Amino acid sequence: MKFDETMARLPDGLRSLLSGHPLVAGRLEDGRPLASAFDQVWAGSWVANASPVVLELLRCLLRRFAARPFGEAEAEAAAGQELYPAWTGAEIRIALLRLRTDGILFGAVKSWGDRLLFIPADRIALWHSLLFNEELIPFTQEEEERLKVTRGEGRLPLSWRMLHTWSNIRLRGFPLTAKGLPYKTHSSRLAEEISLDAGELRSFFDLPPEAESLLPAPLALAIELGLELGILYRTPSSIEAGDGAGLDWFDGSMESLDSLLHRIIAERYASADSQLYYAAICLSRLEPFRWYSENQVRSSFRIPGPNPGKPAWDAWVQAATDLGWLEQGMIGEERALRWTIDPSLQPKRPGRADRPVDETAAVYLQSDLEIIVPPEVGFGIRWRLEETGERISLDTVSTYRLTRASCERALRFGYTLERLASMLGQATGEPVSSIVRNALEDWLSGRSHPVEEPGAAARVSKHGERTEEPPFLRLHRTDPLDEYELDGFLPRREELFPGLASIPAAWLTHSRSYHVSTRKDMAEQALAWRTSLRIGPEGPPGYSFLPERVEQGDGSWTIAGRIRMQAGEPGRPTGDGDEMISLSLDALKEIRLELPLPLA
C-alpha cells in the first residue's frame, strides 16, 4: 500500500493523533492536507529528533522486510536477532510503537483479528536515503582505466524492446478469445521478436506454467508495462495501443523511459521479495554513469558478503544487466558496477518523465526518404515514426524509410497528408523538403482523409472501450493489504508489559535489597518482559544486566546473562555484551527492574 492511500484510509483516532504530533501540527496551520505534511523536510526533521533505538529499528525493518507487510512478533524476532544485546526486547517494543505514533509504520487488521504492520511502499527509498547516508565514492579515472567491462556493454535497454513490442501491437493488434485469453499462435509470433529471454526475468517475473503456455513471460511483461503506462488498453476482444496523441503525458527521452520502467519493475515486482527489493533500493542510490566497487556499496548499506540476501542481490544485479540498465566490470578480483540510466527510486510524480527531452534533438530525413534517428530523440517522436515509416533498424541509432505502404498505413491510423507533413516537420525541426512533399502528394493524392479498415477504429481511439484487465496478467495483482482495514489501535504500556499493574512500584523505581525469593521473581519478570535488571546502586559501581535464564543448582538460584555497559545519555549502550556470566541471587544486594520510559 502506498502512502497517499494509507493516509486516506486512516481511522479518525489515528488521524487526530498524527495531526497533533509536534513535528506535524505546525505544518498544518495553513490548512494543508495531512498527507502533504509528511514530506521530505518532515522526514529529515524526524530523523534528526528520533532516538537511537528507533532509528536502528527502522534500519532493521528496511533491511528485513522493505515493502512487505509483517507481523508484530516477526518484527520483534528480527529486531532481536540484529539489535540484541545493544537493545532489549522491551526497548524494541517501545520503539515499534513509536514508529507507529510518528507516522512511519502503520498497522492493518482483518475482521477476525490478524494484524500486520507495514511501511508504505513508496516511502522505502526515502527512508533508506536518510538512514543509510554514507558517501559512496566512485572509482577514479585512473582506476576506471584499469577496469575491464565483463557484462552488459552494448546491451539494448528495455525501453527499445518495449517500443518494438508495443508498436507491433499497434500495427497488428492483439486479439483475445471470447474468454479473454490470447491466441497462442499470435502470442508466439510477437514473443519471438522480443530480444528478451524468460530466464532473464525469472528473479522478479515468474509466470506459472499454465499462464506462460498462453503468453510467454517477455510478452506478458511488455503488455503489463504498456497497460500500466497507458500506452496499451483493453477492449472487449483485444489489447490495443493508442495513437500518438495518447502519449502527451510523456515528454522524455528513451533514457527517461528506462528510468520509469526501472521504478515500475522495482516497486511492482521486486517488492514482492523483501531481499530483492532491498537490493534494488540499495543499488538505486548509485549515481548513473559512474563505476563503483560492489564491495564498498554492500558495506555502506550493511550487507555483509555471505548472508541470506546475497542471492537476491546477485539476482537483481543480473536482472538490471539483462534489461540493459547496468554494466558489470572487474578490477583485479573485485566486481564493479555502473548504471547506464538514472536508477533513482525516490518518490516522484507518477507518470511523469524524469526530465524533458532535448528540444534540439531532431531526426534526419534524407532525400531518399530514409529517416535517421539519433539516440537523444524522444519516445513520442519515435512512436509516430513507428506508425508512419517502415522500420529498417531499431538500435541506439535507428533508421526508418517512408514508403507508399507506410504512408497508406498512416492514413488508416488517422493521419492526413497535412498531419503527416506536419509531424515530419516537427521531428526534423524544419519544413519537409519539396522532394518529400512531392512523394507524399504522389502517394496520397486524392486521399487526404483517413481511411477506415476493419479493427482500425479501436487502434485510432485514444481510449477505446476499456474493460477490466486481462485475467492472464498479474501487474494489477491484489494488494496483500486489500482485505485489511487500517488499524487505529495502539497498545498501552500495560499491554506491552502484561502484569505491570500488579508489580510493586518499588521494583521499578528504586534499587533495593530484597529477599532471595523476591530477587528470583524480579529476574523471572525481567525475562518475561525481555528487559534488563539494575544490579547494585543507581550509579557506579552498579550496572545494567541482561538476564537470559534463571537456573537452580546446589540449593541456590543464579541468573545467567550479559552485562550491558552504558555511557553518555541514559540507557544508551556502548558495550557489545558478548560475555556471558552467572550471578548468584544469594550474593546480590540492590536490584531493580528496568523498563523503557513510556511514550510522551
N, C-alpha and C positions, 0 to 999 in steps of 0.2 A: 504494500500500500504506500502511495506517495504522500508527501507532507500536506499538500492542499486538501486532499480527500480526508486525511486524518483530522485536520482541523475542522473541516466541515461537519464531521460526524461526532465531534466531542460532546460528551454529556454535559449538561448545564453546570453541574458542580465543579467538574474539572476545568471547564472554560472559565468559570469565575476565579478559580484558584490561580490559573495561569495568567489571567488578566491582572491580578493583583500582585504578581511576582515583582520584587524590587527592580529587576533588570528589564521588565516589560512595561509596567504601569506607566512610566514616564514617556514611553514611546507611543502610547495610545491617546495622548492628550489632544491631538489634532483630529481625532475621530477615525484614524486609520484602522483597517480591519486587523483583527488579532493575528492572523497568519502572517501578515506583512511585517509585523514587529519582529518576527523570528528570522531576521536576515543575517547576512554575513557579519555585519557590525555587531549585532547582538551576540552572535556565536563567538566572536573574538572576545567580547567582554565576559561572556560566561566562562570561557577557558581561563581567562586571567583571574577570575574570582573563585573558581572551583577548588575544592580541597584535593590534595594529592591522591587520596584513595579513590575519589570519584573519577579523577582523570585516568588513573591506572585501570579502573574497572571498565571505563568506556573503551580504552585501548584494547583491553582483553576481549570485550564483546565484539568489537570491529574485526579483530583477528579471527575469532572463533565462529561468528555467525554472520557477519556482514549484513545482508538484507534478509536473511532467512529468519522467520519467527521462531521463538524458542520458549521453553517453559522456565518458570522461576527456578525450579530445582536444577534444571540443566545449566542455567546461568551460574547459579551458586557453585555447582560442582566444577564447572570450567574455570571460574574465577579462583576457587580454592586451589586448583592444581597449579595455576600460574602465579597467584599472588601470595599464597601462604608460604612461609610464616611471616612475610612482611606485613600482611594484614590478616586479621582474624575473620572467621566466618560472620561474626556479629557485625564487624565493621563493613563487610561486603554487603550484608543485608540492608544496612542503613544507607550505604552508597547507592544500592539498586533503587531504593525508594527515592533518594534524592534525584536521581536521573529522571524519575517519573514526575516528581513535583516541579522539576525545572523545565519540562517540555522537551526532553531529549529522547526519552524512552516512553513508549505507550503500551497500554495493556488492551487486550481484546479477549472477550469471553463468549462462549456459546451458551445457549439457554440451559443446557444440562451441566454447566459449571466448568468445563475445560477452559483454562486460562493460558494465554500466550502473551509474550512480550515481543516488541519489535521496534527497530529503528526505521523510520520511513526510508524507503529505498533510495529516493533522490537526495537524501542528506548524507549518505555514507561517504561520498567523495569529499564533501565539505568538512566533516569531522576528521577524516583521515588527513586532510591537508593541514588542519590546525594542531592535531595531536602528534603527528609524525612529521616534524618540520625540520629535520636535519638537512643541511645543504647537500645536494647531490652534485658532485663535481665531475663534469665530463672529461674525457681524455683530452690531453693537449694535442696540438697539431703534430708535434714530434711523435707522440705515441700513436696517433692515427696513421702516420706514415709506416709504422711497423705492423699495422693491423691488416689481416687478410680476411676479406669477406668470404664466408662459407655458405650462407644460405640467404635466400630472399632477394638477392640482387637482380634487378630487371624483372621481377615478378609483377605482372599486371595487377593493379589494385582491384578490389572488389567492385568499386563503382563502375568501372568499364565493363565488367562482366554482367553487372546488373543492367546497365544501359542496353547492352546487346540483347539480353533476355526480355526485358520489358518492351523493347522496340519490336522484337519478334512477335510478342503477344499483341502489340498494337497492329502490326501488319497482317497477322494471320488469325488473330482471335484465339480464344481458349475455351472451346465448347465443353459443357458439362452434361452429364446424363440427367434423366428425369429425377434421379435420386441425389443429384448434386455432386456426382463424382466425376473425375476426369476420365477422358478416353485414353486408354493405355498407349495406343499407337501414337496419338498426338503428343502425349507427355514425353514418351521416349524420344521422339524426334527433336523436341525442343531441348530436352536434357542433354542430348548428345552434343549440342552446340555450346554448352556452358563448359568452359575450361576450369572445372572445379570438380573434385572427386568427393564422394560421400565420406570417405575416410578422413578427409581434411576437416570435416565438420563435426566429427564424432564426439569431440570433447564437449561441445555445447549444443549440438543439434542432432539428436539421435532419434530418428523416427522408428516407431515399432514396425516389425516386418510387414504386417498387413497394410500399413499406410505407405511404406516405401515401395510395395509392389504396385501400388496405384500411381505413385508420384515420387520419382527419385528425389533424394534429400536436397541436392543443389537446386533443383527447380522449385521444390517446396519452399526453400529459404527465399528464393527470388520472389515468389508470389507473396509470401508473408511480408517481406520488407516493402514490396510495392504497395500492398494494401495499407500497411502502416503509414507510409508516406503520402498516401492519396494519389499515387501515380496509377495504381490499379484499383478497380472496383468490381463488385459482384452484381450481376444481373440474374434474373431467374434461371437463365440457361447457359451462362458463360461467365468467365472472368475477362474483363476488358481493360484496356489502357485508355486514359483520357487524351484529349488533344492538347496541343502545346499551351493553350490558354489556361489549362489547369495547373500549370507549373509556375504561375506568377509568384507563389509563396517562396520559391527557392531561387535566389539570385546569386548563388555561389558557384565556385569553381568545382571541378571534379575532386580536388583535394578536400574541399569543404564537405562535399557529399560523403567522401570516405570517412571523415571525422564524425559526421552524423550517423552513418551506418555503424561505425565502431561503438558509439554511445548506445544505439538501439540494441545491438547484439550483446553488449556487456550487461545492460540493465534488464533486458527481457529474457535472455537465455542464460548467460553465465551466472546471473544472480540466483538461479535455482540451486547452484552448488556453492556453498559459502566459501570454500577454499579457492575455487576457480574465480569467483567474483573478487575475492580479496587480492588475488594475484593481478586481476585486471585493474583494480583500483591502484595498487602499488605501481604497476608499470605505466599507468596513465599519468603519473607525476613527472615523468621524464620529459625534458624539452625535445621537441622534434628536431631531426637532422643533426643530432649530436650523439657521439658514441659514448656509452657508459660501461663501466665494469659491472657485470652481473653480480659478482660477489659483494661489491660495495652497495649496490641497490638493495640486495637482500638484507645485508647487515643494517642499513639505515632504517629499514622497516621491521627490524627484529624478526627476520625469518632465517633461522639457522639452516645450515646445509642439509644434513639428513633429518628431516622432520616429516610429519604426516602430510603437510601441504606441498611438499616438493613435487610429487607427480602432477598436482593441479597447476603449479607454477610452470612446469615444463610444458604441460598441455596448452596453457594459454599462450606461452611464448611461441609454440609451434603453430597454433591456430592463427595468431596475428601475422606470422610469417607466411603461412599458406594463403591468407587473404590479401597478401600484397602490401601490408602496412608496416612490417618490421623486418629489419635485416639483422642477421647474426654474423659475428666475426670472431676471430681468435687473435689474441696477443700471447704468444707462447702457449701455455696450457690454460689460459684464462679466457672465458667466453665474454664477448662484448655484444651490446645490443644498441640498435639505432632505429628510431621511428622515422618513417618517411611521410607520415601525416601528423596532424595535431591530435594527440590521443586524449586530450583533457576530458574528464568526466564531470567537471564542475558544473553545477546547475546553470542552465541557460534557457532562454525562452524556447519552449518546444516548437519544433517545426520550422526553425529559422536557420539560415546558413550561418556558419561561424564568421565569415567575413564576405563582403560583396566581391563579385567578380571584377577583375581589372577591366575598367571601361574601355581601355585602349586595345584590349585583346580582340583580334579580328581574324576571320578566315581569309584565305586567298582563293579567289575564283578566277581561274585561268581561262584563256581564250578557247582552249579545247574543252571547256566546261568541267574540268576536273577541279575539285574543291579540296584544298589542303587546310587541315585544322590543327593549329599549334596546341600544345598541352594546356596553356592557360585559358583557353576558350571555355566558357561556362556550360553547365549542363543544359540549360534551356535552349541555347542555340544548337547544341548537338542533337537534342530531341527533335527539333524542327528539321534538321538535315536528315535524320533517320526517316522522317515522314516524306521528304521531298526528293531525296537523292538515292542513287544506288550505292550502297556501301561497298567500297573496294577493300579497305583495311581499317580495323579498329585497334589502335595502339596508341602509344604516347603521342605520336603524330599520326592522325587518322586522315584517310582520304575518301572522298565521295565523288560521284560523277552525276551530272544532270543528264538524263536521257528522256526520250519521248515516254517510255514506260513509267519512269519515276514521276514525271510531271502529270501524266494521266492519273496515276495513283494519288498524287497530291490533290487533284480535283475531287476524287472520291472521298478524301478526308476533309473536304470543306474549303480547300484553297480556291481562290480565283486567280486569274492571271496577275491582277494588280497586287493581291495579297502576297503571292509568291515572289514577285519582283521586289516588293517592299521588304519581305523577310530576308531576301538575299542581300539587299542594300544594307539592312541593319546588321547582318552578320559580317559583311565585308567593311562596313564603315564608310561606304561611298555608293552612289547610284550604280546600278548594273550597267555594264558597257553595252554599246549598240549590238555587238555580236551576240551577247547573251540574250538581250531583249528580242532580237530578231528570231533566235532559236525558240524562245518561249512562245512568241506570237505564232510562229510556224506550226508548232506542235499543238497549241491550244486555241488556234484561230477558230472563232465561232463557238467556243466552249468556255465562255467566261463565267459561267455559273456552275456551282457544284453539281456533280452528277451522283445520283444515288446508286448504290449497289446493295444486294441482299446482305443484311447484317451490318452495313456501314453506319447506319444511324446511331447505333449504340456506341460505336467507336468514336464518332464525331462528338457525341454528347459529353459534356464535362462531368455530368453527374450520373446520367442514366437512371434506370430503375434499380435502386440498390436493395439488396436483401441482406439477410444475416450472413456472417462469414461462412465459408465452406467448411463442412464437417471434418474434412481431412487435414485441416491446418491447425496449428497449435499456438500461434503467436498470441492470439487473443484468448489464452487459456484462462481458466478460472483463477482468480487471486486466492492464495491459500487462506486469506482472511475474509473472503466474501461471506461466509456463513457466520462470522463473528460480529458482535457488537462492540463498539469501543467501551472500554471498562473504566468507569469513574471511581471504582472502589480503591482506596488507598489504605493499607493496613496501619492500625495504630501501633504504638510502641509495645503495648501489652500483647498484641497479636504477633508481632515479630519475635517476642520473647515470652512464650507461654509460661504461665505461672508467676509472672513478675509481681502481680498484686499480692501473692501470698508469701513473698520473700521478705524477711525482716529488712526494713530500710537501712539498718546499720550495716548489713552485708555489702551494701553498695556505696556507702558514704564514708566510712571510716575504717582504717586498718586497725584491727584489734586482735587480742589473743582470745582464742575460743577453745572449748573442749575438743579433743581429737575427733569425736563423732561429728561435731559441727563443721570442723575443717573438711572432713570427708564429704559431708553434704554439700558444702560450698564447691569443692572440687568437682563433684558429680554434676552440680548445676552449671558450672563453667563448661564442662564437656557437652552438656545438653544444649547450651546456647552457643557453643563454639566461640567462647570468648576467653579472655585472659584473667589471671589472678594477680593481684598485687601481693608480693611476698615481702614482708619486712615493713619498715616505716615508709611514709609517703616520699620522703627524699632519700638521698644516698644514706646508707648502702642498700636501700630497698630496690626491688627490680620487678619487672613485669614477666610473668611466667605463662607459657602456652601449654596447658595440660593436654596430653593425648590419651592417657589411660590412667585408671586407678587400679592398683594392684595390692593384693594381700599376701603377706609372707612372714613366717616366724612370729605370728601373733601381732604384727603391726601392719599399718597401711602406708603405702607410698604412692606418690604421683610421678609419672614419667612424662617428660615433655621437654620444652626448649626455653631457654632464657631469651627474652626479646630485649635487646639493647635499645635505649631511647635517648634522643638528643634533640636539641633545637626546640621546635614547637611541641607542646604536649601531645603525646600519643604518636608522634611520628617516628617510625623505626629506622634505625641506621645499620643495625647488625643483620647478619644473614641467618642467625638462629639455627645453624646446621647441627650443632652438637646436642645430642640427646643426653639428658641427665635424669636422675631419680631423686626425689626429695622425700624424706620421711615425715609423715604427718605428725608424728610424735615430737619431732625436733623443731617444727615450725612455731613461730611466735605470732607476730602480726600477720593478718591475711585479710584480703578484701576482694570482692568480685568487681571486675572492671567491665563496664558497658559503655559503648559509644554514646556521645551526647545525643539527645533527641533532636529531631529537626526543628528549626526555629519556626 
